[in-house]
Amino acid sequence: MKTFNVPIIYRSPLITAIKNRRRQQDKMKKDFTPALLDLGDLHIYLARHFGFCYGVENAIEISFRTIDENPGRRIFLLSEMIHNPQVNADLQSRGITFLQDTHGRQLISFEELSAEDIVIIPAFGTTLEIEEKLRSIGIHTEKYNTTCPFVEKVWNRSAQIAKKNYTIIVHGKPGHEETRATFSHAAADTPTVVVKDMQEAQELAAYITLGKKANEAGGADQRTKDEFHKKIAEFYTRFKGQYSEGFDVQKDLQRIGVVNQTTMLASDTQAIADFLKLTMTDTYALTESASAVEERFADTRDTLCYATLDNQSAIAGLLETPADLAIVVGGYNSSNTSHLVELCEEKLPTYFISSEEKILSETAILHYNFHRKEEGMTHNWLPGSKPARVLISSGASCPDALVEAVIRKLAGYYGAAGKLEELASSF
């Protein structure tokens, strides 16, 4: 796989040594057991896969190269490059200005831009509408487009099944940059609707069944028809802002395919796809042949991101290790990181932190609750037993240097900082 020129400040000699050893030992990436850092009274278990993925490293390389190659020019980022506060702050300190916040709210009007300005498209990609707006100003983004190749893969797959008259169901967070971009690209080719979770998928399934019944009610009395239309109309309120213009429940839910925001839980996307496929089978099996029913659902399993799968599989392997607690490092608005936290929380106390600075002391840690979207303090968080057993992972947009900083801070509490240098040289 291609290697990228990522600033040294994001690298970690310790983590690099560990990852390189694991790659040599497990070239097929089938061993998801964690790496043990035995620091005496502290045992740290590092997930098999974590940290920067291909798309993130590609985006960082392009961004910093753009700064170096264009002194004196105004450089803008459409929105956050990735969901990591340190990386975004570094880019801003180098003179880059954000045009939008992470929710798509405008910080600087497009009217303030000129054809001489540079606009970098973030790793999440952007909408066709914004691409057209920038082109109308005379800004060409091709050279500065850092859209992750795996996000583009989802777009390409959507376009392929759209040509076969499938409606696209996007499993993603409706307000997320990537989901907004994927929705825009899909909706340009075919009717599209976003579902954020299984509950919404189940609600959508009810409209799939309802749409078929409404289509078959041609000879029914007017009261029955009115009742169908009333129920169908509820879709447009329930999924407001999540469906494409002109979406027709009776027509557009007869053939569907599911794609995803690449940072969602892969198991959730697959579960939603399986459920909606079963819904199509249950809805049409009595009136159509098996082959006809099969054609009503497009196979889109190839849109799942390898890095998302690897990191989530690594968490599963990590959680098989008996431990006292888990620490997950990453940006608080990072979707892929929050899903790693979600997996860990099912098994043991888990602390979601953005950097080692959130570890205030041996007895206090400031960590993020992504369910309530707020930070909170926990006291007496480290175990009294020895060795303390700590699981550590990080999101795909988190620099390895931050993970090493967390490890070093923990090691300091157990008088084991010196042992880290020995460990780095042993890997």
Phi, psi and omega per residue, in radians:
M1 nan 2.579 -3.125
K2 -1.031 2.499 3.039
T3 -1.826 2.663 -3.035
F4 -2.103 2.703 3.107
N5 -1.579 1.531 -3.121
V6 -1.749 2.383 -3.126
P7 -0.864 2.437 -3.076
I8 -1.053 -0.436 -3.108
I9 -1.120 -0.334 -3.140
Y10 -1.648 -0.147 -3.096
R11 -1.529 2.807 3.095
S12 -2.388 2.043 3.114
P13 -0.991 -0.682 -3.127
L14 -1.146 -0.896 -3.097
I15 -1.158 -0.682 3.115
T16 -1.057 -0.764 3.133
A17 -1.081 -0.730 -3.136
I18 -1.155 -0.808 -3.121
K19 -1.126 -0.712 3.131
N20 -1.102 -0.725 3.109
R21 -1.103 -0.747 -3.136
R22 -1.126 -0.660 3.119
R23 -1.121 -0.696 3.131
Q24 -1.149 -0.684 -3.086
Q25 -1.392 -0.402 -3.007
D26 -2.438 1.173 -3.042
K27 -1.131 -0.450 3.140
M28 -1.558 -0.014 3.096
K29 0.965 0.797 3.135
K30 -1.873 -0.125 -3.141
D31 -1.723 1.899 -3.092
F32 -1.772 0.260 3.068
T33 -1.252 2.593 -3.110
P34 -1.358 2.893 3.034
A35 -1.612 2.325 -3.134
L36 -1.656 2.227 2.953
L37 -1.848 1.774 -3.103
D38 -1.521 1.820 -3.116
L39 -1.935 0.592 3.127
G40 1.369 -1.806 -3.133
D41 -1.326 -0.051 3.126
L42 -2.276 2.132 3.043
H43 -1.945 2.034 3.107
I44 -1.862 2.263 3.113
Y45 -1.948 2.039 -3.123
L46 -1.669 2.324 3.119
A47 -1.015 2.614 -3.132
R48 -1.063 -0.685 3.132
H49 -2.255 2.311 3.068
F50 -2.936 2.939 3.060
G51 1.463 -2.958 -3.019
F52 -0.804 2.295 3.031
C53 -1.752 3.108 -3.113
Y54 -0.970 -0.863 -3.077
G55 -1.106 -0.660 3.135
V56 -1.200 -0.804 3.140
E57 -1.111 -0.664 3.093
N58 -1.071 -0.786 -3.122
A59 -1.134 -0.745 -3.140
I60 -1.139 -0.764 3.137
E61 -1.043 -0.846 -3.125
I62 -1.078 -0.733 -3.096
S63 -1.118 -0.873 -3.120
F64 -1.213 -0.589 3.086
R65 -1.153 -0.677 3.114
T66 -1.065 -0.724 3.102
I67 -1.085 -0.825 -3.084
D68 -1.144 -0.587 -3.050
E69 -1.547 -0.096 -3.055
N70 -2.299 0.998 3.128
P71 -1.105 2.379 3.088
G72 1.559 -0.288 3.130
R73 -1.550 2.606 3.064
R74 -1.317 2.241 -3.140
I75 -2.145 2.234 -3.135
F76 -2.084 2.592 2.934
L77 -1.849 2.338 -3.128
L78 -1.001 -0.752 3.043
S79 -2.732 -2.881 3.133
E80 -0.935 2.346 3.138
M81 -1.044 -0.892 3.055
I82 -2.508 2.991 -3.130
H83 -1.579 1.174 3.031
N84 -2.450 2.076 -3.035
P85 -1.103 -0.621 -3.117
Q86 -1.157 -0.804 -3.133
V87 -1.120 -0.780 3.125
N88 -1.104 -0.680 3.109
A89 -1.152 -0.673 3.107
D90 -1.092 -0.737 3.133
L91 -1.134 -0.712 3.107
Q92 -1.150 -0.630 3.127
S93 -1.183 -0.368 3.097
R94 -1.574 0.097 3.039
G95 1.842 -0.017 3.121
I96 -1.353 2.437 3.135
T97 -2.035 2.413 3.117
F98 -1.493 2.383 3.074
L99 -1.503 -0.569 -3.119
Q100 -2.346 2.793 2.989
D101 -1.535 -3.118 -3.031
T102 -1.163 -0.291 3.136
H103 -1.659 0.033 3.126
G104 1.556 0.101 3.097
R105 -1.331 2.362 -3.051
Q106 -1.268 2.227 3.058
L107 -1.726 -0.611 3.075
I108 -2.313 2.278 -3.102
S109 -1.153 2.472 3.060
F110 -1.040 -0.468 -3.133
E111 -1.134 -0.312 3.119
E112 -1.461 -0.094 -3.124
L113 -1.555 2.755 3.041
S114 -2.285 2.962 -3.118
A115 -1.131 -0.283 -3.140
E116 -1.457 -0.207 -3.100
D117 -1.420 2.731 3.057
I118 -1.879 2.312 3.052
V119 -2.140 2.103 3.118
I120 -1.598 2.240 3.067
I121 -1.499 2.236 -3.063
P122 -1.246 3.025 -3.082
A123 -1.070 -0.424 -3.129
F124 -1.276 -0.291 -3.011
G125 1.471 -3.047 3.108
T126 -2.600 3.094 -3.089
T127 -1.422 2.760 3.072
L128 -1.112 -0.558 -3.139
E129 -1.139 -0.720 3.128
I130 -1.237 -0.681 3.080
E131 -1.006 -0.773 3.138
E132 -1.154 -0.668 3.120
K133 -1.076 -0.762 3.139
L134 -1.167 -0.692 3.109
R135 -1.100 -0.653 -3.134
S136 -1.145 -0.431 3.087
I137 -1.418 -0.331 -3.095
G138 1.749 0.226 -3.137
I139 -1.634 2.132 3.125
H140 -1.761 2.133 -3.010
T141 -1.795 -0.058 -3.024
E142 -0.927 -0.800 -3.094
K143 -1.213 -0.394 -3.026
Y144 -2.038 0.395 -3.141
N145 -1.633 1.965 -3.080
T146 -1.784 0.311 -3.133
T147 -0.896 2.267 -3.122
C148 -1.032 2.338 3.115
P149 -1.016 -0.492 -3.129
F150 -1.370 -0.437 2.983
V151 -1.235 -0.757 3.106
E152 -1.090 -0.557 3.095
K153 -1.079 -0.693 3.090
V154 -1.099 -0.773 3.133
W155 -1.064 -0.769 -3.119
N156 -1.120 -0.702 3.131
R157 -1.168 -0.675 3.090
S158 -1.054 -0.764 -3.134
A159 -1.109 -0.655 -3.137
Q160 -1.118 -0.811 -3.102
I161 -1.358 -0.395 3.058
A162 -1.093 -0.639 3.125
K163 -1.116 -0.342 3.115
K164 -1.730 0.308 3.056
N165 1.160 0.642 3.011
Y166 -1.681 2.489 2.940
T167 -1.429 2.480 -3.123
I168 -1.661 2.225 2.970
I169 -1.833 2.047 -3.136
V170 -1.717 2.058 3.020
H171 -1.510 1.902 -3.115
G172 -3.004 3.040 3.090
K173 -1.491 2.070 -3.000
P174 -0.923 -0.593 -3.096
G175 -1.567 -0.070 -3.069
H176 -1.272 2.496 -3.111
E177 -0.957 -0.778 -3.098
E178 -1.153 -0.735 3.138
T179 -1.123 -0.713 3.097
R180 -1.055 -0.715 -3.140
A181 -1.184 -0.813 -3.140
T182 -1.099 -0.731 3.096
F183 -1.022 -0.794 -3.119
S184 -1.070 -0.793 -3.123
H185 -1.175 -0.706 -3.141
A186 -1.199 -0.775 -3.068
A187 -1.150 -0.347 3.092
A188 -1.217 -0.379 -3.066
D189 -1.919 -0.451 -2.993
T190 -2.833 2.784 3.040
P191 -0.976 2.443 -3.023
T192 -2.474 2.489 3.074
V193 -2.479 2.524 -3.135
V194 -1.801 2.344 2.965
V195 -2.129 2.356 -3.054
K196 -1.600 -0.341 -3.081
D197 -2.817 -3.117 -3.116
M198 -1.099 -0.637 3.129
Q199 -1.021 -0.784 3.126
E200 -1.211 -0.581 3.085
A201 -1.113 -0.676 3.111
Q202 -1.170 -0.662 3.084
E203 -1.149 -0.709 3.109
L204 -1.114 -0.672 3.131
A205 -1.021 -0.634 3.130
A206 -1.106 -0.616 3.120
Y207 -1.308 -0.487 3.041
I208 -1.069 -0.838 3.126
T209 -1.157 -0.738 -3.126
L210 -1.107 -0.700 -3.138
G211 -1.084 -0.716 3.110
K212 -1.127 -0.771 -3.134
K213 -1.098 -0.685 3.131
A214 -1.139 -0.661 3.132
N215 -1.167 -0.495 -3.115
E216 -1.547 -0.047 -3.041
A217 -1.634 0.420 -3.087
G218 -0.994 -0.642 -3.098
G219 -1.655 0.105 -3.089
A220 -1.316 2.904 3.110
D221 -1.253 2.852 -3.030
Q222 -1.095 -0.606 -3.127
R223 -1.105 -0.723 3.116
T224 -1.132 -0.760 3.128
K225 -1.079 -0.752 -3.140
D226 -1.092 -0.647 3.138
E227 -1.150 -0.721 3.079
F228 -1.072 -0.812 -3.099
H229 -1.130 -0.602 3.115
K230 -1.143 -0.768 3.139
K231 -1.175 -0.702 3.127
I232 -1.104 -0.657 -3.119
A233 -1.081 -0.451 3.134
E234 -1.122 -0.437 3.099
F235 -0.986 -0.738 -3.016
Y236 -1.246 -0.358 3.018
T237 -1.498 -0.785 -3.090
R238 -1.110 -0.701 -3.085
F239 -1.869 0.496 -3.137
K240 -0.958 2.291 3.139
G241 1.428 0.001 -3.078
Q242 -2.076 0.103 3.132
Y243 -2.247 2.720 -3.094
S244 -1.341 2.791 -3.114
E245 -1.043 2.337 3.101
G246 1.388 0.225 -3.099
F247 -1.045 2.282 -3.092
D248 -2.068 1.904 -3.073
V249 -1.014 -0.734 -3.082
Q250 -1.199 -0.517 -3.073
K251 -1.773 -0.643 -2.905
D252 -1.592 0.001 3.106
L253 -1.944 0.363 3.141
Q254 -1.526 -0.448 3.095
R255 -2.415 2.130 -3.025
I256 -2.389 2.773 2.998
G257 -2.506 2.531 -3.074
V258 -1.879 2.221 2.970
V259 -2.154 3.005 -3.050
N260 -2.400 2.758 2.826
Q261 -1.138 2.163 -2.906
T262 -1.126 -0.276 -3.105
T263 -1.686 0.086 3.082
M264 -1.286 2.881 3.053
L265 -1.103 2.112 -3.109
A266 -1.022 -0.653 -3.138
S267 -1.147 -0.593 3.105
D268 -1.194 -0.758 3.119
T269 -1.064 -0.773 -3.128
Q270 -1.148 -0.663 3.128
A271 -1.133 -0.709 3.119
I272 -1.155 -0.754 3.115
A273 -1.077 -0.787 3.139
D274 -1.089 -0.722 -3.121
F275 -1.141 -0.781 -3.120
L276 -1.218 -0.564 3.057
K277 -1.128 -0.737 3.100
L278 -1.123 -0.638 3.100
T279 -1.071 -0.764 3.114
M280 -1.085 -0.706 3.128
T281 -1.112 -0.835 -3.127
D282 -1.116 -0.586 -3.075
T283 -1.306 -0.643 -2.993
Y284 -1.970 -0.109 -3.026
A285 -1.068 -0.566 -3.085
L286 -1.375 -0.289 -3.057
T287 -2.030 -0.104 -3.091
E288 -2.373 2.838 3.072
S289 -1.243 2.816 -3.141
A290 -1.036 -0.702 -3.126
S291 -1.186 -0.632 3.121
A292 -1.176 -0.716 3.112
V293 -1.120 -0.725 3.139
E294 -1.010 -0.624 -3.113
E295 -1.250 -0.206 -3.110
R296 -1.410 -0.137 -3.130
F297 -2.303 2.169 -3.104
A298 -1.519 2.422 3.103
D299 -1.422 2.014 -3.108
T300 -2.227 0.479 -3.115
R301 -1.076 -0.399 -3.091
D302 -1.335 0.104 3.119
T303 -1.655 -0.058 3.129
L304 -1.265 2.328 -3.079
C305 -1.282 2.344 -3.106
Y306 -1.111 -0.683 -3.092
A307 -1.168 -0.710 3.081
T308 -1.055 -0.801 3.128
L309 -1.082 -0.809 -3.114
D310 -1.083 -0.817 -3.097
N311 -1.147 -0.673 3.134
Q312 -1.279 -0.629 3.060
S313 -1.153 -0.637 3.117
A314 -1.138 -0.606 3.078
I315 -1.130 -0.711 3.102
A316 -1.035 -0.746 3.098
G317 -1.177 -0.670 3.130
L318 -1.083 -0.711 -3.057
L319 -1.299 -0.144 3.040
E320 -1.356 -0.199 3.118
T321 -1.520 2.179 3.078
P322 -1.028 2.268 -3.070
A323 -2.657 2.914 3.136
D324 -1.607 -0.582 -3.078
L325 -2.848 2.926 3.082
A326 -2.227 2.558 3.029
I327 -2.148 2.246 3.056
V328 -2.081 2.215 -3.053
V329 -1.864 2.330 3.095
G330 2.898 3.065 3.116
G331 -1.195 2.468 -3.066
Y332 -1.204 -0.382 3.105
N333 -1.740 0.297 3.125
S334 -1.496 2.041 -3.119
S335 -1.109 -0.830 -3.084
N336 -1.128 -0.603 3.130
T337 -1.194 -0.742 -3.127
S338 -1.087 -0.543 3.115
H339 -1.263 -0.559 3.047
L340 -1.143 -0.723 3.084
V341 -1.060 -0.777 -3.127
E342 -1.005 -0.734 3.128
L343 -1.154 -0.737 -3.117
C344 -1.183 -0.661 -3.098
E345 -1.051 -0.445 -3.133
E346 -1.195 -0.317 -2.996
K347 -1.980 -0.633 -3.035
L348 -2.818 2.945 3.113
P349 -0.974 2.273 -3.040
T350 -2.276 2.353 -3.122
Y351 -2.067 2.055 -3.128
F352 -1.696 1.934 -3.090
I353 -2.224 2.674 -3.128
S354 -1.605 -0.317 3.108
S355 -2.934 3.039 3.138
E356 -1.157 -0.330 3.138
E357 -1.122 -0.362 3.129
K358 -1.328 -0.281 3.032
I359 -1.483 1.714 -2.995
L360 -1.361 -0.603 -3.126
S361 -2.932 -3.115 3.063
E362 -1.114 -0.376 -3.050
T363 -1.968 -0.030 -3.086
A364 -2.511 2.333 3.081
I365 -2.391 2.355 3.105
L366 -1.737 2.052 -3.039
H367 -2.404 2.871 -2.983
Y368 -1.755 2.321 3.012
N369 -1.768 1.798 -3.055
F370 -1.291 -0.267 3.072
H371 -1.226 -0.754 -3.139
R372 -1.684 -0.121 3.136
K373 0.999 0.890 3.102
E374 -2.696 2.669 3.069
E375 -1.470 2.633 3.079
G376 -2.550 2.780 -3.108
M377 -1.768 2.375 2.999
T378 -2.130 2.304 3.130
H379 -1.798 2.769 3.129
N380 0.895 0.833 -3.013
W381 -1.472 -0.471 3.113
L382 -1.423 2.489 -3.107
P383 -1.235 2.660 3.101
G384 -1.456 -0.362 -3.118
S385 -1.347 2.710 3.103
K386 -2.283 2.433 0.021
P387 -1.310 2.523 3.009
A388 -1.247 2.361 -3.074
R389 -2.006 1.981 -3.028
V390 -2.135 2.226 3.048
L391 -1.638 2.408 -3.129
I392 -2.339 2.362 2.985
S393 -2.544 3.085 3.101
S394 -2.644 2.867 -3.131
G395 -1.347 2.961 -3.077
A396 -1.234 -0.225 3.113
S397 -1.891 0.239 -3.095
C398 -1.731 2.165 3.093
P399 -1.095 2.479 3.091
D400 -1.057 -0.488 3.136
A401 -1.056 -0.578 3.118
L402 -1.228 -0.639 3.104
V403 -1.147 -0.749 3.110
E404 -1.083 -0.686 3.138
A405 -1.083 -0.665 3.093
V406 -1.143 -0.773 3.132
I407 -1.059 -0.771 -3.119
R408 -1.135 -0.644 3.138
K409 -1.168 -0.760 3.099
L410 -1.087 -0.762 -3.124
A411 -1.047 -0.613 3.141
G412 -1.093 -0.588 3.135
Y413 -1.224 -0.333 -3.107
Y414 -1.962 0.271 3.113
G415 1.062 0.560 -3.027
A416 -2.077 0.272 -3.097
A417 -1.033 -0.671 -3.117
G418 -1.146 -0.493 -3.110
K419 -1.232 -0.358 -3.118
L420 -1.125 -0.647 3.138
E421 -1.145 -0.684 3.101
E422 -1.115 -0.732 -3.124
L423 -1.121 -0.724 -3.125
A424 -1.029 -0.673 -3.113
S425 -1.372 -0.272 -3.113
S426 -1.517 -0.257 -3.118
F427 -1.539 nan nan
